[in-house]
Amino acid sequence: MIPPLYLRFRDAFAKVLDPRTHSIEWLDAQTWSGHMQVWGDESACLLTEIKPFPTGAFEVHVMIAAGDMDTLVNKTIREVEAWASRHGALFVTIASRKGWEKIMGPHGYAHWQTELRKEV
C-alpha cells in the first residue's frame, strides 16, 4: 500500500523528478515496496532510502523532498536523523541542488563529494 502522505505530495515529487532518469511510476513502486521510507506531515514530506556499504554499515539517503521548507529543515529531517542515530547509521546524506548546501550548512551538513555530469 502506498502511504497517504506520499500520495498527498506525489504531484510535487513528479515535478522534481527528471523524467529521463526517474519516472513517477518508479518512485511509486519504490514507495509501495517499502524501499523508500516516507517522512513528514501535512505540510511537508521527504523520502529516504537505506544505502548499505560493503562493510555492513549504512547511510540514510534523502532521495526527494517537497512541501514547506521550514518544516523539512527544522522538523522532518530531524526525525530522520534521530531514527538514523538510533539504528546505527553512519550518515544522513542529501544529494540535491547546490542550494541545499547553504540551507543545511547551519544544521551540521557539509559538502562531501562532487559529481560532474556531461550530457551526451
C-alpha positions as CSV (number, residue, x, y, z in Angstrom):
1,M,0.0,0.0,0.0
2,I,1.3,3.5,-0.8
3,P,1.1,5.7,2.2
4,P,-1.5,8.5,2.0
5,L,1.2,11.1,2.9
6,Y,3.1,10.1,-0.2
7,L,0.0,10.4,-2.3
8,R,-0.5,13.9,-0.9
9,F,2.9,15.0,-2.3
10,R,3.0,12.8,-5.4
11,D,2.4,15.5,-7.9
12,A,5.1,17.7,-6.3
13,F,7.5,14.8,-6.4
14,A,6.7,14.2,-10.1
15,K,7.6,17.9,-10.9
16,V,11.0,17.5,-9.2
17,L,12.0,14.2,-11.0
18,D,13.9,14.3,-14.2
19,P,11.7,12.0,-16.4
20,R,14.8,11.0,-18.4
21,T,16.2,9.2,-15.3
22,H,13.3,8.5,-12.9
23,S,9.6,8.1,-13.6
24,I,6.9,8.8,-11.0
25,E,5.8,5.2,-11.5
26,W,9.3,4.1,-10.4
27,L,9.0,6.3,-7.3
28,D,5.5,4.9,-6.7
29,A,6.9,1.3,-6.8
30,Q,9.9,2.2,-4.6
31,T,7.5,3.6,-2.0
32,W,4.9,0.8,-2.3
33,S,7.6,-1.8,-1.9
34,G,9.0,-0.1,1.2
35,H,12.3,0.6,-0.4
36,M,11.7,4.3,0.2
37,Q,10.6,5.4,3.7
38,V,8.1,8.2,3.9
39,W,8.6,11.0,6.5
40,G,6.6,14.2,7.2
41,D,3.2,15.6,7.9
42,E,0.5,17.5,6.1
43,S,2.9,20.4,5.3
44,A,6.0,18.6,4.1
45,C,7.2,15.2,3.0
46,L,10.5,13.5,2.2
47,L,11.5,10.1,1.1
48,T,14.6,8.2,2.3
49,E,16.4,5.1,1.2
50,I,18.9,2.9,3.1
51,K,22.2,2.6,1.3
52,P,24.4,-0.2,2.6
53,F,28.1,-0.3,2.4
54,P,30.2,-3.4,1.8
55,T,31.2,-3.5,5.5
56,G,27.6,-3.8,6.6
57,A,27.4,-0.2,7.7
58,F,24.8,2.0,6.1
59,E,23.7,5.6,5.5
60,V,20.2,7.1,5.2
61,H,19.9,9.0,2.0
62,V,17.3,11.6,1.4
63,M,16.0,10.9,-2.1
64,I,13.4,13.6,-2.6
65,A,11.5,16.3,-0.7
66,A,8.5,18.6,-1.2
67,G,6.5,21.0,0.8
68,D,7.2,23.6,3.4
69,M,10.9,24.3,3.6
70,D,10.9,25.3,7.3
71,T,9.2,22.0,8.2
72,L,11.6,20.0,6.1
73,V,14.7,21.6,7.6
74,N,13.6,22.0,11.2
75,K,11.3,19.1,11.8
76,T,11.2,16.3,9.2
77,I,15.0,15.9,8.7
78,R,15.5,15.9,12.5
79,E,13.2,12.9,12.7
80,V,15.2,11.2,10.0
81,E,18.5,12.0,11.9
82,A,17.1,10.7,15.2
83,W,16.0,7.4,13.6
84,A,19.3,7.0,11.8
85,S,21.2,7.6,15.0
86,R,19.1,5.1,17.0
87,H,19.6,2.5,14.2
88,G,23.4,2.9,13.8
89,A,23.6,4.7,10.5
90,L,26.9,6.4,9.8
91,F,25.5,9.3,7.9
92,V,22.4,11.0,6.7
93,T,23.0,12.3,3.1
94,I,21.2,14.7,0.8
95,A,22.1,14.6,-2.9
96,S,20.4,17.6,-4.5
97,R,20.9,21.0,-5.9
98,K,23.6,23.4,-4.6
99,G,21.1,25.5,-2.7
100,W,20.6,22.7,-0.1
101,E,24.2,23.1,0.9
102,K,23.5,26.7,2.1
103,I,20.2,25.7,3.7
104,M,21.6,22.7,5.6
105,G,25.1,24.0,6.5
106,P,23.9,25.6,9.7
107,H,22.5,22.2,10.7
108,G,25.8,20.4,10.5
109,Y,25.7,19.2,6.9
110,A,28.8,19.9,4.8
111,H,29.9,19.4,1.2
112,W,31.4,15.9,0.9
113,Q,31.8,15.0,-2.7
114,T,31.2,16.5,-6.1
115,E,29.8,14.7,-9.1
116,L,30.4,16.1,-12.5
117,R,27.9,15.4,-15.3
118,K,28.1,15.9,-19.1
119,E,25.0,15.3,-21.2
120,V,25.8,13.4,-24.4
